[in-house]
Amino acid sequence: MGADRDHFIRDVADLLGVAPEELSTDTNLLDAGLDSVRIMQLVEKWRSEGHETVDPLMLAGDPVLESWLEVLCP
């Protein structure tokens, strides 16, 4: 896995309070405990790091980790 993918996975895991290894690419993040407030926290963090095009509606609409990584790490 690339450094960017690892970074995004680590951010999600930190917010959920789990180890990154506990998340698989087919994890449904809403089922794992992510909610709209936490999605917005991630969006704001990632935008502040230069990922200005992160779309919270896309993330919420397809909450599978691999789908997020495909968009965040093209």
N, C-alpha and C positions, 0 to 999 in steps of 0.2 A: 504494500500500500504506500502511496506517495505521502510526502510530508503534509501536503494540504489536506488530504483525506484524513490523515491521523489527527490533524489539528481540529477539523470540524467534528470528528467523532469524539475527541476528548472534550470539546466544549459541550456537546450534547450530554455526554456521560456525566460530566461535572454538574450540570444543571439538574440532571435526574438523580444524582447522588449514587451513581453506580460506577463500577470500573469499566473502562472502555472495552475490555475483553468480554463484558457481559452483553454487549450490543452486537448483533449480527446485521449484515446488510439488509436482511429481510425483516428486521424489527419494525413493527408498527409503533411509531413513537407516541402516538396518542394512547395506545394500549399500555405502553410502558410508563405512562404518567405525565407526559407532556400535555400542556394545555395552552390556550391562546396567549395567556400572559407570558408564559415561558418562551413561547415561539417569538413573541415580540422582543423579549430580552435577548434572545439569540440574534435576531435580525439587527437590533441596535448595536450589539457587540460586533457583529460581522461588518456592518456598514462602517463603524468607526475604524475598522481595520482595513478599509479600502474596498470592500465588496458592496459597492453602492447599489447594485442592481438586485440584491436579494429581495424576493417578493414574498411577503408573509402569507398572502392568499394562496400562492402556489404551494408553499410549505404545508399549510394547513389542509389544502385540498388533496395532497398526496403525501401522507405522513410516514412513508416507508423510507428508512435511512438511505437505501441505495438510490432512490429517486432524488433525494436531496443531494447526494454526492454527485450524481450525474449533472445536476444543474450548477452546483457550487465548484466542481472540479472538472470542467469539460476537457 
